[in-house]
Structures are given as C-alpha cells and as structure tokens.
Amino acid sequence: MGTAATTAKNKWNKENLDHYHLTLPKGKKPKYMEAAKKLDYGDFSKLIVAAVDEKLEGEGINIGE
C-alpha cells in the first residue's frame, strides 16, 4: 500500500474525476502536449476539455458544468 498522501490523492481522484483512454496517431501526443503548454493550458487534458467544450458550445450543445 502507498503512503497516506498517495492513498488520499487516489481517493480524491476516484470521487471527483472521470477517466477516458484516448488513442492518438503515433507521434501526435508530444506535439499536442507542447501546444497545450504554449497555449497556457498547463497540460494536454485541459486542452482537450477546452476544445471539446468549445466545439459543443459552437454547435449549440450545453452540457453544463
């Protein structure tokens, strides 16, 4: 078993986050990650969420928070 901090982090993640496995064409991941940093998203996941939200909003689909 991990440390108390790891256990607490894993518990928080399980209760507050959904996980989705994303498959990308070979070689795209580092390029997307670099773009996310350049655009100040911090990480690739935040860029993906922002892009999907923007696309849905543009299509008139509101999924809420």
Secondary structure, DSSP 8 states (H G I E B T S, - for coil): ---HHHHHHHHHHHHH---------TTHHHHHHHHHHHTT-SSHHHHHHHHHHHHHHHTT-----
